[in-house]
Amino acid sequence: MNRPLLTAALVAAVTLSGCSAVQEEAGKALPPQIAIGECTNLEFPEQDATAEVADITKVDCGEAHKWETFADKRLDLDGEYPGDEGMAAIAEEFCYPEFEPFVGVSYDDSVLDMTYLTPTPDGWAQLRDRTITCFVGSEAGDITGTLKGSNR
């Protein structure tokens, strides 16, 4: 892990554009569901390690986009939220080794960026959100086509 992540972490918010994956449960919005291989344009207010995602727009991978989902995992954890740093460590431990099987080269050897979504403290406590979602791409939004097996 010699290269720093573009964004240390993004925490999942509940706004999802261009799809119907957000559901309501007892009046609360559930975290967005993004499948492996789906392409998105994550938008967030600031490049902040704990910024909440302001918008997740799913796009056809054949169109210009910023990110593609390459892995996700539901954590088998109960108890208190592990904190932002703890959650970032868990996400990085999961996402780094998943990068190479999807892209074809290790993150350290890649020209691509990586980031992830993690549960918010409120999502953890109120919605039992335990999902980490890993993304590969470029903040510049200049990706066209899938990055799976791209060896970039």
SULBEL-V198835 format. One record per run of one state. SS is the DSSP state (2 for helix, 1 for strand, 0 for the rest). FROM is the first residue (numbers start at 1). LEN is the number of residues. If there is no record, write none. Layout:
SS:FROM:LEN
SS:FROM:LEN
This chain:
0:1:9
1:10:2
0:12:5
1:17:1
0:18:6
1:24:2
0:26:2
1:28:2
0:30:9
1:39:6
0:45:7
1:52:8
0:60:5
1:65:1
0:66:1
1:67:8
0:75:8
2:83:21
0:104:3
2:107:3
0:110:3
1:113:6
0:119:2
2:121:6
0:127:4
1:131:7
0:138:5
1:143:1
0:144:9
